[in-house]
Amino acid sequence: MQPSHILSRVADTDADADADTVDTAPVPALPKAAARWVHAFADLDATHTRAAHIGGKGLGLVRMAQHGLPVPPGCCIVAEAFGLVLQANGICLEDVWQSADAQEAERLAQQIRDATLPPELVQEIVAAWHALGGDAVAVRSSAVDEDHAEHSFAGQHLTCLQVRDEAALLRSVLACWASL
């Protein structure tokens, strides 16, 4: 299962906040030079973007936003970025997928959580976070094969809420990938 990720801005959660309020205020577009691994919802065309690129959840959010529904501003980290991280860290998934061994799967998940993100990916993720206001975001998985006719994994993967700083943001991306 190739994962993608979604960062979306969240409203403050102080005691007086209305839980049903969705923050849909416009956000500046990401710089076009930063559009290789991370794409703002507004920059994606739901007609031509495939779930294999940004995951089904990401594509659904893009479609809803483009139809005028109240979707918090956000962006997607493309599935190919996961492959970049695996390659940069010498991590191979094939052996684990073949063995179905729980201890081996946990070892792999730890390797992913401990992985080093390539500098160009870090730069794009952090730039996207700043474009979203540099405050609280949710980091969510959007696996490209999360829901299928033969299986469904929706809701089984990690979501990190109220992520408020760069270090937590980068750890959250790796943790979400590891949960897949």
N, C-alpha and C positions, 0 to 999 in steps of 0.2 A: 504494500500500500504506500504510494508516494504521497507524502504530506505537503500541504501548503499551509500558510498561516495567515491569520487575519489580525490586524491591530485595529481597534476601533476606540474612539474617544468615549469616555463615560462621564456622566454628570457627577458632581460632588455628591457624596452620600451623607451629608450632615443630617441631623435629626429633623430639620424642618423641610428637607427636600421631599418632593412628591415622587414616590417610587414609580409612577407611571409616566414621568416626564422623560422624553428622549431628547438629548442634545443634538440638534441637527444644524447648528450654526455652520455657515460655510467655513472652509479651511483653505488656506493658500495651497495651490497645486505644488506637487513635488517638482523639484528642478528636473527638466527633461534629461539631463545628463545622468540622473540617478534612477533611470527607468529600466535597468536591466533585471534586477532581482526583486524590486519592490514597486508596486503600482497602486496609486490611489484609486479608490472605487470610481471616482469621477473620470479618471483617465482610461478606464477599461470600457470596451464596447461589448455589452452583453450579447449582442447578436453574433459577434465574431470571436469572442473569448470562449475557450473550451474549459470544461470542468477539469480536464487532465492538466491544465495549466495552473489553475488557482483553486481547485477543489470545488465540490458541490455547494458547500456552505458559502464560500466566497462568491461563487457565481450567483447564488440566490440573492445575496446582499446587493451585489452590483445590479441585478435585474430589478429588485425592489426599489433601489435608489433611483434608477433611471425611469421608473414608472411613477416617481413622485411620492413614494411612501416614506414615512419618517424613519430613516436609517441614520444612525450616528456616522459622522465622517470617519472614514477608515481607509485601510490599504491592505493589500495582499502581498505576502512574500511568496513568490512562485515556487512550484514544486521542484523545479530544477535547482533551486538554491540548496535544497536538502542534499541532492547529489553532489553538489560542490563541496559541502561540508564533509560528507562521507569520504569523498576522494581526498580532500586536503588532510584528513586525519587517518587515512588508511583503514577505514571501517568498512567491512564487507557484510552485507545483510544476507546474502544467499545461503550461507551455512546455517544460520539460525532459522530461516524460513523452512529449510529442508528438515531440520532436526525436531522442531516443535518441543525442545527441551526448555523448561521453565527457568532453570538456573542459567542456561546459555542466553536466553532472552533477557534476563535481568542484567547479566554481564554486558550485553550489547547496549541495553538502555543506559547503563552507567557510563559506558564509553561515549554515548551520544551526549549525555548531560555534561560530561567532562571535556567535550570536544572544544577545539579552538575555532572560532568563526573567522573566516578569511577577512582581512582588513576591508576589502571592497564591499563585502556584504555588511559588515558592521557599520560602515559609513552610510550605506543606503538605509539600513534599519533605523539608525539614530536620526538621520535626516528626515525620514518619514515621521518618526515620533515627534520631532520638533515641529514639523509642518502641522501635526495634529494638536499642537499647543504645548508640547513638552510637559504634560501633566498626566493624570491618571488615564490609562488605557487598559483594555482587556486584550489579552493575547489568547487566541483560540485556534485549535486545529481545524483544518478543512481538508481532510484527506481526499485524494482524487478518486478513491474507490471505497469511500466510507459507507455508501448505500448502494446496494446492488440487488438484482432480482434474487440472487442466491443467498445473500447475507446482508446484515446491517450492523454497523458499529457506531451509529449515531449516538452521541451522549456518553460514550465510554472513554473518551480521551480527555486529557487535561485541558482545563481552561484556567488561566491566571487572571484574576481581577484586581483592579486598583493598582496596577503596576505604575510606579511613580518616578523611577530614576533609570538612568542608562544601564547600570549594572544589573538591576532587577529585570529590565526589559530583555537584555541579551540572555540572561539565565532562563527567563520564561520561554523564550523561543526554543532554546535547547531542550528544556523540560517538556514542552508540548511535543516536540519531535520525538523525544524518548518515549512518550506515552503511547505512541503508535506502534 
